[in-house]
Each structure stands twice: as structure tokens, then as C-alpha cells.
Amino acid sequence: MSKLRAILIDDEKNNIDNLEQLLARYCPQVTILTTAMNAADGKSAILYHKPDLVFLDIQMPEKSGFDLLRDLAAYDFEVIFITAYDKYAIQAIRFSAVDYLMKPINPEELLQAVDRVVVKQKQKTQNLQLENLLQLLHQQKDTHRIALTTLKEVHFIRTMDIIRCEASNNYSFFFLVNGEKLTVSKPIYEYEELLTPYGFIRSHQSHLVNMHYIKSWVKEDGGYLLLDNGDQVPVSRNKKESVMNAIEKRM
């Protein structure tokens, strides 16, 4: 098994020491090249060592982990963010399908994140997920793109180009304005929290709808939403009131 060459960047020495111990115990496939305790030293280390993987703290004095990444011209490495709870940062990270670990670090989650990096390394290219993340932190809502990982590739789709999502067990189908249908191996509830701020509403246990594409509310057959593309989306009894209220607010 080839080794992952890694750099650890965190402004607290005890956090670095703890992560080093966890990696040594649970992730023997990771070789630590060096560590850094601020963004400036971290940038220098990345440029000099050209690592496969960077463990990067988000909250650091002077410059954050995001600032460090903005100072780089290219991203030919993977990043696992290390963070205390930060709702805005975590939402952006999840939108871009980039890995992150919460402090204190859970060993099992660490191992899973490293395993995902190993898989990505087999198709090592410019890290478009990081580029999308940095764009997300400054974009307006109508230009936000979400990373949707299918079997063959990662698609970066504008939220405004998603008409609806439909669940099928642990899979989610995304229906786009261009007629394309993407199959993602994640349950729909993982996307409800991400997409709700962008005009989406859960009309049914299996359906998440972009309200921009609701053409009408049809009262017959128990009630359903007719969308601009002709799709009919059911509304469950317990969702009816919240759906009606959401539609009225947008009118």
C-alpha cells in the first residue's frame, strides 16, 4: 500500500500532538512530513513538500485555514479540515463534499476520512472540490454550486438548476433543468438541511422540491405539486400545512 504524505496545520500544539498519535495508531498508511502552527508556515510547507494530504485547522489567528488555501495557486492535494463547530463553514464544506473532522477527533471518523482520500488519490487531479468551497464562501445564493458525487464523477451543480430531489432507500435522484438525472448514494435527508436555505422544501418523505419551479398546487387526488417541467410531486398529509405556508410566503 502506497503511503499518503501528509502535513498537519493547527495553531495549538496539543492538537497536533493528539492528531499525530491518532494517525500513528489508526492510520499507518499516513506518513507525516511536517507540521505547522500558522497559515504562513503551512503555506510554505505545502509549497516545499507538495503533500498528498493536508490536515487543516480552520480557526487560526491572523489567517484562517480558508485564507491559507486562497493564497495557493493550485490544489493538487486533498484536505481534511479540522474544526470546532462553525455552522457556516461546515455548511460550505458539506456543499463541496470536502471532508472535515470535528474536535475532539473521533478515531473511527478519522480512519474513514483517510480511507476516502486513498480512493481519491487513485484519480489524482486538480482538487475541484476545494476550488468550489472557496468560491462558495464568497458567492451569492443564486450562484452557489453543490457537489453531487455519482458513481463515476463529482458534479458541481448550481442550486438553481435543480428542480427536485427524490429518495429511493439510501439513494437520491436529482432532476435538473436540462433534463439530466443524477443518482447520488446518499439519503435525501442529508440534502434537505443544505438546500432549504436556497428555496427547497420537503413536501413528502421521499421528495424535496425547488419552490422556484412549482407551477401550481393541484387539490385533487389528495393534493400534489405540478412543476414547470410537468412532474407531479406528492404532498404528504403532515407536510401540507408547511408546504402551503412556504408557497404563500414566496408569492
N, C-alpha and C positions, 0 to 999 in steps of 0.2 A: 504493500500500500504506500503510495507516494505521500510525502509529508506536506502539510499545509504550513507555509511560512507566515508567521503572524507577528503583528505589533500590537501592544496594549497601550492605550492612551487614556489616562484618568488623572485628575488633579489631586487625588487622595492616595497616598502611598499604601495605606491598609487595604484599599480596594484592589490595587494592582497585585499586592501580595496574595490576597484571597483568590483572585482570578487565576494567578499563576498556580496556586495549589490545586484548584479545581481542575484546571486543564491537565496538570501532571497526573492527577488521579483518574480522571474520567475520559480524557481526550488525548491519548498517546499519539494520535495522528497529527497533532499540532506541535510545531516547533516555534518557540518564542525567539524572535530575532532581537528585539529590544523593547524597551518601554519608554514612555514619555509622560510628563505631568502637565503639559500645557499644549495649546494648539500650535504654537510656533515650532516647538521641538518635535511635535507629532508630524507636522508637515515635512520638516527636514528628514525625519526618519523614513517617512513614506517615499520621498523622492530618492533617498540614498539606497534603501534596502529593496524597494519595489516588491512589497509583500503580496502574498495571495489573499490575506485576510487581515482586517483591522478591527479590533475590539475598541469601540469609540464611545467615551462618555459624552453625553450631550451637554450637561450643565457644567461648564468650566469658567473660571474668571477670565476677564478680558475678551477672550474669544471662545465661542461655544464649539461643539463638535460640528454643527452645521456650518459655522463660519470657516472652520478648517477646510471642509470639503469645497466650499465656494472658492477657496484660494487655489484649488488644484485645477489643472487644465484638462485632465482626463481621469477616468476611473476604471483602471484595468485590474481592480481588486474587489473583493467582497467586503461588506461591512456588517458587523453585528453591533447595533447600538446598545449601550448600557445606560439605563436611565432610572431615576426616581419618577414617580407619577407626574406626568405632564400631559394633560388631555389633548391639547392642540398638537403637540409634537407627535404623540402616539397615533393620533388620527391620520396625520400626514404620512407617517411611516407605514401604517396599515394600508393606506390608499395605494402606496407604491410597492407593496408586497416585499418590503425590506424587513429583515429580521431584527428583533430587539429583545433584550432581556431586562426584566425589572430587578431593581435592587431590593432586598438581597437576592443574589443569583441562585436559582434553583438548579441543582446539578443535572437533573433529567432534561430540563428545558435547554440547558447549555449544550448537552450532548446532541439533542435533536437539531438545534440551530447549526452546530458544526457539521452534522451529517448532511444537512441541506446544502451547505457550502461545498462539501465534497462533490455532490451531484452537479452543482452549477459549474464547478471547475472543469468538468468534462466537456463543457461547451464554452470555454472561457472566451469572452468577448468584452467589448466596452460595456460597462455596467449602466445600462439604460435606466434601471430602477432607481439608482442614485440620482441620475440626472432628472428624472421625473419628480423625485422627492424634493429636490432643491427648487424646482420650478413651482411646485405646489405651495411652498412656503410663502410665495410672493404673488401668486395668481389670484384673479377674481374667480368667483364661483362658476361663472359660465364658461371658463376655460379650463377648469380642473379636469385632470385625467386620472382615471383609476386603473391600476394594473390588474388585469384579469389573466390568471395563469391557466392555460389549457394544457392538454397532453403534450403538444409539440412546441409551444412558444408562449411568451408573455405578451399580451396585447395591452396597449395603452389607449384607453377609450375615453373620450370626453363624456362626462356625466350627462350632458345634454343630448348625446347621441344614443343613449339607452332608453328605449321605450318602456320596457318592463323586464322583470325577472320572474322566473317560475321555478319552483323547487321540485325535485324528484329524489326522495331519500336524502343522501348526503351530497347530491349534485345540484347545481344551479344552472339554469339556462338563461342566457342574456340575449334579448331580442333587440337588434339595433335598427336605426332609422334607414340604413342602406339595405335592409332585408337579411343581413347576416345573423346567424345564431351561433353563439359561443357556449360551449359546455365547460363549466368550471367545477373542479372536485372539492367544493366547499359548500356547506349548507347555507341556505338563504339568510338565516338569522345573522350570520357574520357580516352580511352586506347591508342589512336594514339600518344598523346604527351608523354606518358610514354614509349611506345615501340619503337618509332622512333630511339632513340639513340642505340638500340640493333638490328638494321638491318631490321626493318619493314618499309613498305611503303604502303601508301594508294593508291590503284590502281583504286578505284571506291568509290562512296558514301557509298556503303554497304560492302566494302571489304578492309581488312588490311592484308598484306602478309609478311611473313618472307622471305626475299630475299635469305637466305641460302638454301631454298627448291624450288627455281624456276629452273625448268629443261629447259624450252625453252619459247621463245616468238613466238606464232603462229599468223601469219598475216591474215589468213582467218577469215571469219565471224566477221569482224570488229576489230579483234585482241583480243587475250586473253593470259593469262599466264598458261602454263602447269606446274604443280608442281610434285615433286618427287613421291607423293602418288597417282598421276593420276587425282587429282582435276583440274578443269578448272576454272580460275578466270577471270572475265571480266575486261577490262581496258576501262574506260570512255574516251571520246574524249579529255576532258580538262585535263586528267591526263596522257595522252600518253607520252608527251614530258618529264615530270618529272620522269615517270617510266623508260623510255628508258635511260635517263641520269644516274639514280641511278644504273641501271643494268650495264651500261658501266663502271662506276666507280669501281664496285666490281669485274670486270673481270681482 
